[in-house]
């Protein structure tokens, strides 16, 4: 299983045109904030993996299995949209709910990452 840190480009490549416009207009929102959002989402995933005890963590802080990028980015995007005062659409909310449910199952030891993760 390959592990790496999610990047700002990976996050912004998943934003819609209107979300990118809102993101670009946010004057006090920069790369440091995006990195914090990504770090927090990756930390959430790493905590779930640690709690589940079904696989070892990468020793490099912030790295997650590539198979978990979609759910981690779903969490990060909802956080980002909230921070820039964009109301997330239903698809974003569902993706977030699906991601948190997946991490709840990982934390409970019900699945081993990246099992059960959409490609």
N, C-alpha and C positions, 0 to 999 in steps of 0.2 A: 504494500500500500504506500503510495507516494504522498508525502506530507509537504505542504508549503503554506505560506501566509497569503491570505487574500489581499488583493491590491485595490487601490482607488480606481484604476482603469477597469478592473473586473466588475467593480460595483457600478460605476457610471455607465458601462456598456449595457447594463440591464435596465437602465432608466428609460422611460418614454420621453418623447420630444418635450412635452409640457413639464415633466419632472426635471429634465435637464435645464430648461429655461428657468424654472424656479430656483434650481440649484445654482445656476450661473448668476442670478440676480441677488443671491444672498450675500451681502457685503461682508459680514463678519464670519463667514463660514469658509474655512480654507482646508488645505491638505492636512494640517494637524488635527482638525476636528474629524475629518473622514478617517484618518488613521485611528483615532480614538474609538470611533463607531465600529470600525472593523475589528479592532483589538478586543472590544467588549463582546462583540458577537462571537469571535473566535474563542474567547475565554469561556463563554457560555457552553460552546461545543466541547471544549477541552474538559470543563468541569463535569459535563454529562458522561464523557468517555471515561474519565477518572472514576466517577461514582459507579458506573456500570461494571468496571473491573474486567471487561472481556477483551481488552487489547491494551497494549502499552502506548503511552504518549510519546510523541516526538520529544526529544530533549530540548528542542529549540522553541522558546516561548512564542506563542502566537500561531504556530503551525498547526494545520488541521489536515485530515485526509482529503485528498482532492475529491473523493466521492461525496463529501459533505459540503462542498462549496455552494451548491444551490440553496440548501436550507440555511446555511450561515448567511449568505447574501440576502435571502428573504428577510431574515431578522434585521440585518444591518440596514437594508433599504427602508423598512418601516421606521426604524429609529431615525434615519436620515430625513425622511419625509416629515416626521413629527418635528424635528429640530428646525426645519425650514418652513414650517407652518403650511404644509400641503396635506390636505385630507386624503388619506390613501383610498384607492378604489377597492371594490369588493375582492378583486383578484389578488391584490397585494395583502389584504387582510387574511384571505384564505391561505395564501402561501405562508404567511407568518404563523397562522394557527397550525398548519400542517408541519411546519418546521419545528415549532415548540413541542408538538405531540411526538415527533420523531425523537427529539432529544430527551423527552421524558421517558420514552421506551429504552433508549440507549442507557440513560442513567439508572433505570430499574433493572438493567441487565437482561432485558427481553430480546434485544437484538445486538449483534456485533457490527460496528461500523465497518464498511459501508453497506452492509446488508439492508435491504429494504429502502434504499435510497434511489430516487429516480435518476436515470442516466443524464 
